[in-house]
Amino acid sequence: MDLNYTDDQKAFRDEVRAFLADHLPQRLSDKVKGGKRLTKADYEEWHAILNAKGWLGVTWPKEHDGTGWDAVERHIFEEETTAAGAPRIVPFGLNMLGPVLMKFGSDAQKDHYLPRILNGDDWWCQGYSEPGAGSDLASLRCEAVRDGEHYIVNGQKTWTTLGQYANKIFCLVRTSKEGKPQQGISFLLIDMDSPGIEVRPIVLIDGEAEVNEVWFKDVRVPVENLVGEENAGWTYAKYLLTHERTNIAGVGFARAGLSALKRIAGEQMQGGQPLIANPFFAAKVAQVEIDLMAMATTNLRTIAAAAAGQAPGAESSMLKIKGTVIRQEINALTRQAVGPYAAPFVSEILDEGSNAEPVGPEAAMPATQAYFNNRKLSIYGGSNEVQRQIISKAILEL
C-alpha cells in the first residue's frame, strides 16, 4: 500500500497552506498557539471564513454545500489547519448532527437546519450523557412523553460541551420503557430558548466552564422535531458516534503538541544545560515521538483503506485509544518540562489581552490547562475501556 501523497494531494496540501497563510487571522492563530481562551465570536469568525471559501462542511457532500472531500483530503486539511494554529471546527452541528439529518432527517428538516448550520444561525450542542448514563448510554432516563403535537421533556443532561453558547440541542430521550433499553430511545431537536430549560456551568479542574448541566422541566417540543422514527434513536445515535470518532486519533494535535514540547524542553535549563539534553527526559520524548510516528502511519493506512471503499472496523477504536494516550503523554511531559511553574493556575491569563502577570514561563499556563483539560480524551467519544471491548469482540470474536 502506497502511503505517499499523490501529486494531486500534494497540490491540495499547497492550496490549503496558501489559504491559511492568506485568510487565517494572526490574532486567532496567536490565541490558539498561546493557549488563550477562545470566545464564541472567535469560533464564529473562523467558521465564517471557512464557509465563505466553501470549506466548512468538511465531511459533507457537495449536494449539501459541503466540500465533497475524500478521507485523505480531510486528513490533509486537519493536519495543516492544526499546524497553522487555526481554531478547531466546532463539531456538534457540522460533524455530528449534519450527517444524521442527511441520512435520517425529513426533507423539511434538511432544508431548514443544514443551511443554518453552515451560515452560523444555529449553534448546536449534544445532549447524550446523563448522570449514570455516560459510557452506558442506553441507561439514559431523560423522558419525552407524547402530548398531542408535542413531546413533554423532563430530565437532565450533563457534560454538555459549549452548551452555554448553543441555541439548539440534539437529545437522546426515552419515549418508551418497553423491551430492551435501546429500543425506547428517540432523537429530538430542541430549542434551547424553550421555557423550562436551565443551563448550569460545570467548572472543571483546569478552571474552565467548558461543559454544562442542562435541565429540562416540562419542556414542550414539537413532534416535527423528531428525527426519523420514534424509538429508533439508538440507531441514529450509533451512526452519529461513528462521525464523532472520525479523526479522533488527533494526529495533527499530537504533532503540534510534540513540537511545543521540544521547544519548551530546549529552552528550559537544568543543571546548566537544556532539559532536552537530559538523557532520561530525552528518552521519554523519543518514545512518544516513535509512538506518534507509528500511529500516524496506521492512521494513513486506515484512511487509504477508507478511500478504497473499505469500512474501518476495530482500527478506529485502536486509533482512538492510542491517539488519546499519546496526546495525554505529550501533555504530561510538557507540564513536566515547565517544572514548578506548572503548579499554579491563574485563569485570567487565558484571556486575550490579560494584564495578569504570568506565573513562570509563558508556556506554563497553556501546558497546565491542556494537561488538565485533556484528561477527558480517554473518556469522550466512547471511553477507552469500551473501545477495548469493541476490539476484543471484533478481532477475538468473543
C-alpha positions in Angstrom: 0.0 0.0 0.0 1.4 3.4 -1.1 1.3 5.8 1.9 2.8 8.7 -0.1 0.6 11.6 -1.2 -0.2 11.7 -5.0 0.7 14.8 -7.0 -3.0 15.9 -6.7 -2.9 15.5 -3.0 0.3 17.5 -2.7 -1.3 20.2 -4.8 -4.3 20.2 -2.5 -2.0 20.5 0.5 -0.3 23.5 -1.1 -3.7 25.1 -1.7 -4.7 24.6 2.0 -1.4 26.1 3.1 -1.8 29.1 0.8 -5.3 29.7 2.0 -4.3 29.6 5.7 -1.4 32.0 5.0 -3.8 34.5 3.4 -7.0 34.1 5.5 -6.3 32.7 8.9 -6.2 35.8 11.2 -2.9 36.2 13.0 -4.8 37.1 16.1 -6.7 33.8 16.2 -3.5 31.8 15.4 -1.7 33.5 18.2 -4.5 32.8 20.7 -4.6 29.1 19.7 -0.8 28.6 19.8 -0.6 30.6 23.1 -3.2 28.5 24.8 -5.5 31.5 25.2 -9.3 31.2 25.8 -11.3 31.2 22.6 -14.6 33.0 22.7 -17.8 32.2 20.8 -17.0 35.1 18.5 -13.6 33.6 17.7 -15.1 30.3 16.6 -17.8 32.1 14.6 -15.3 34.3 12.9 -13.3 31.2 11.7 -16.4 29.3 10.7 -17.5 32.3 8.6 -14.1 32.5 6.8 -14.2 28.7 6.0 -17.8 28.9 4.9 -17.1 31.8 2.5 -14.4 29.5 0.9 -16.8 26.5 0.9 -14.6 24.6 3.3 -16.7 24.5 6.4 -18.7 21.3 5.7 -15.6 19.2 5.7 -17.5 15.9 6.0 -20.5 17.0 3.9 -21.2 16.0 0.3 -21.4 18.8 -2.4 -25.1 18.3 -2.8 -25.5 19.9 0.7 -22.9 22.6 0.0 -20.1 20.6 1.6 -16.6 20.1 0.4 -17.1 16.6 -1.0 -13.6 15.8 0.1 -12.4 12.2 0.4 -10.8 10.8 3.6 -7.2 11.8 2.5 -8.2 15.4 1.8 -9.9 15.7 5.1 -6.8 14.3 6.8 -4.6 16.8 5.0 -6.9 19.7 5.9 -6.9 18.7 9.6 -3.1 18.4 9.7 -2.5 21.8 8.0 -5.0 23.8 10.0 -3.7 22.3 13.3 -0.1 23.1 12.3 -1.1 26.7 11.4 -2.8 27.2 14.8 -6.4 27.6 13.4 -9.3 27.2 15.8 -10.9 23.8 15.6 -14.2 23.4 13.7 -16.8 23.0 16.4 -18.1 19.6 15.6 -21.6 19.3 17.1 -23.6 20.7 14.2 -21.2 20.1 11.4 -19.7 16.7 12.0 -22.4 15.1 14.2 -25.9 16.4 13.6 -25.4 17.3 9.9 -24.6 13.7 8.8 -27.5 12.3 10.9 -30.0 14.7 9.3 -28.7 13.9 5.8 -29.3 10.2 6.3 -32.3 10.1 8.6 -33.9 13.5 8.7 -37.0 14.6 6.8 -36.7 16.9 3.7 -38.1 19.7 5.8 -35.5 19.2 8.5 -32.7 19.1 5.9 -33.9 22.2 4.1 -34.3 24.2 7.3 -31.4 23.1 9.5 -28.5 22.3 7.2 -28.1 25.8 5.7 -28.4 27.3 9.2 -25.5 25.1 10.4 -23.3 26.4 7.7 -24.2 30.0 7.9 -23.9 30.1 11.7 -27.6 30.9 12.5 -27.6 27.8 14.8 -25.0 26.7 17.3 -25.8 23.1 18.3 -24.7 21.2 21.4 -25.0 17.5 22.2 -27.5 16.0 24.7 -26.3 12.5 25.2 -24.7 11.8 28.6 -26.6 11.9 31.9 -25.6 11.1 35.5 -25.4 7.3 35.4 -25.6 7.2 31.6 -22.3 8.0 30.0 -20.5 5.0 28.6 -23.7 3.0 29.4 -25.7 5.4 27.3 -28.7 3.1 27.0 -29.4 3.7 30.6 -30.5 7.3 29.9 -33.6 8.5 31.8 -34.4 11.9 30.3 -38.0 11.3 29.3 -40.2 12.6 26.5 -43.9 11.9 26.7 -46.2 12.5 23.7 -48.9 15.1 24.3 -50.8 15.8 21.1 -48.5 17.6 18.7 -45.7 18.0 21.3 -43.4 15.9 23.4 -43.1 17.0 27.1 -39.4 16.6 28.1 -38.2 16.2 31.7 -34.8 15.2 32.9 -31.1 16.1 32.8 -28.1 16.0 30.5 -24.5 16.6 31.7 -21.1 17.2 30.3 -22.7 19.3 27.5 -19.7 20.9 25.8 -20.1 24.6 25.0 -23.8 24.4 25.8 -23.5 27.9 27.2 -23.1 29.1 23.6 -25.8 27.0 22.0 -29.3 27.9 20.8 -30.1 24.3 19.8 -29.5 20.9 21.4 -30.0 17.5 19.8 -31.0 15.0 22.5 -31.5 11.3 23.1 -34.7 10.9 25.1 -36.6 8.0 26.4 -40.0 7.6 24.7 -40.7 4.0 25.8 -39.9 1.8 28.7 -40.9 -1.4 26.9 -38.4 -4.0 25.8 -34.7 -3.5 25.8 -33.4 -0.1 26.9 -32.0 0.7 23.5 -35.4 0.1 21.9 -37.2 3.0 23.7 -34.9 5.9 22.7 -35.7 8.7 20.3 -33.7 11.6 18.8 -35.2 15.1 19.3 -34.1 18.5 18.2 -34.8 21.1 20.9 -34.7 24.9 21.0 -32.5 26.0 24.0 -34.7 29.1 24.4 -37.7 26.9 25.2 -39.3 27.6 28.6 -38.2 25.1 31.2 -34.6 24.7 30.1 -31.8 25.7 32.5 -28.1 25.6 31.8 -25.7 25.2 34.7 -22.0 25.5 34.1 -19.6 22.9 35.5 -16.2 24.3 36.4 -13.5 21.7 35.6 -10.2 21.0 37.2 -8.5 23.3 34.6 -10.5 26.2 35.8 -12.7 26.4 32.7 -16.5 26.1 32.4 -16.4 24.3 29.1 -19.1 21.8 30.0 -22.6 22.2 31.5 -25.5 20.5 33.1 -28.8 21.0 31.1 -32.1 20.6 33.0 -35.4 20.1 31.3 -38.7 20.7 33.2 -41.9 20.3 31.2 -40.2 21.5 28.0 -42.6 21.3 25.1 -41.0 20.2 21.8 -43.0 20.0 18.5 -43.4 16.4 17.2 -42.0 17.7 13.9 -38.6 17.9 15.7 -38.4 14.2 16.0 -35.6 12.8 13.7 -36.6 9.7 11.9 -39.0 7.3 13.8 -40.0 7.2 17.4 -38.0 4.7 19.5 -35.4 4.3 16.7 -33.0 6.9 18.1 -30.4 4.3 19.2 -29.7 3.6 15.5 -29.2 7.3 14.8 -27.0 7.7 17.9 -24.6 4.9 16.8 -24.4 6.5 13.4 -23.6 9.8 14.9 -20.9 8.3 17.1 -19.1 6.9 14.0 -18.7 10.5 12.8 -17.7 11.8 16.2 -14.8 9.3 16.2 -13.7 10.5 12.8 -10.0 11.7 13.1 -10.4 11.2 16.9 -6.8 9.9 16.9 -5.8 13.6 16.7 -2.6 13.2 14.8 -2.4 16.9 13.9 -3.0 18.0 17.5 -0.4 15.5 18.7 2.2 16.7 16.3 1.6 20.3 17.3 1.9 19.4 20.9 5.1 17.5 20.3 6.6 20.5 18.6 5.7 22.7 21.5 7.2 20.1 23.9 10.5 20.0 22.1 10.7 23.8 22.0 10.0 24.2 25.7 12.4 21.4 26.7 15.0 23.1 24.6 14.5 26.4 26.4 14.3 25.2 29.9 17.6 24.9 31.6 18.5 22.2 34.1 21.9 22.0 35.7 23.3 24.4 33.1 22.0 22.6 30.1 18.7 22.3 28.2 16.3 19.8 29.7 16.1 18.0 26.3 19.8 17.1 26.8 18.9 15.1 29.9 19.1 11.5 28.7 16.2 10.3 30.8 13.8 13.1 29.7 15.1 12.8 26.1 14.3 9.1 26.1 10.7 9.8 27.1 10.3 12.4 24.3 11.8 10.0 21.8 9.4 7.2 22.9 6.3 9.3 22.5 7.6 10.5 19.1 8.1 6.9 17.9 4.6 6.0 19.1 3.2 9.1 17.3 5.0 8.1 14.1 3.7 4.6 14.2 0.2 5.8 14.9 0.3 8.3 12.1 1.3 5.5 9.7 -1.5 3.4 10.9 -3.9 6.3 10.6 -2.8 6.8 7.0 -3.3 3.1 6.3 -6.8 3.3 7.7 -7.5 6.4 5.6 -6.1 4.8 2.5 -8.4 1.8 3.1 -11.4 4.0 3.5 -10.5 5.9 0.3 -10.5 2.5 -1.4 -14.0 1.8 -0.2 -13.3 -0.3 2.9 -15.1 0.5 6.1 -12.8 0.7 9.1 -13.7 -1.7 11.9 -11.7 -2.2 15.0 -9.0 0.1 13.6 -10.9 3.3 14.5 -11.1 2.0 18.1 -7.4 1.3 18.1 -6.6 4.7 16.8 -8.9 6.3 19.4 -7.1 4.5 22.3 -3.6 5.1 21.0 -4.2 8.7 19.9 -5.6 9.8 23.3 -2.9 8.0 25.2 -0.2 9.7 23.1 -1.8 13.2 23.5 -2.1 12.8 27.2 1.6 11.7 27.5 2.7 14.7 25.5 0.6 16.9 27.8 2.3 15.3 30.9 5.8 15.7 29.5 5.1 19.3 28.6 3.9 20.0 32.1 6.9 18.2 33.5 9.2 20.4 31.3 7.9 23.7 32.7 8.7 22.3 36.1 7.4 24.0 39.3 5.9 26.8 37.2 3.2 24.3 36.1 1.8 24.1 39.6 -0.1 27.4 39.9 -3.0 28.2 37.6 -4.1 31.8 37.0 -7.3 31.6 34.9 -7.2 35.2 33.8 -4.0 34.6 31.9 -6.1 32.6 29.3 -8.0 35.8 28.4 -6.8 37.8 25.4 -5.1 41.0 26.4 -5.0 40.0 30.1 -3.0 42.2 32.4 -2.3 39.4 34.8 1.3 38.6 35.2 2.2 35.1 34.0 3.5 32.8 36.8 6.8 31.4 35.5 7.5 30.9 31.8 4.7 32.0 29.5 4.4 28.3 28.3 3.4 27.2 31.8 -0.2 28.3 31.7 -1.2 26.6 28.4 0.7 23.5 29.5 -1.2 23.2 32.8 -4.6 24.0 31.2 -4.0 21.4 28.4 -2.9 18.8 30.8 -6.0 19.0 33.0 -8.5 19.5 30.1 -7.2 16.6 28.1 -7.7 14.1 30.8 -11.1 13.8 29.2 -9.7 12.4 25.9 -9.7 8.8 27.1 -13.5 9.2 28.0 -15.3 11.1 25.3 -16.3 9.5 22.0 -16.6 6.2 23.8 -14.2 5.5 26.7 -11.0 3.6 26.1 -12.3 0.8 28.2 -15.4 0.5 25.9 -13.1 0.7 22.8 -11.1 -2.2 24.2 -14.2 -4.3 24.5 -15.1 -3.4 20.9 -11.7 -4.5 19.7 -12.0 -7.8 21.6 -15.4 -8.6 20.1 -14.3 -7.6 16.6 -10.9 -9.3 16.5 -11.1 -12.1 19.1 -14.8 -12.8 18.2 -15.7 -13.1 21.9 
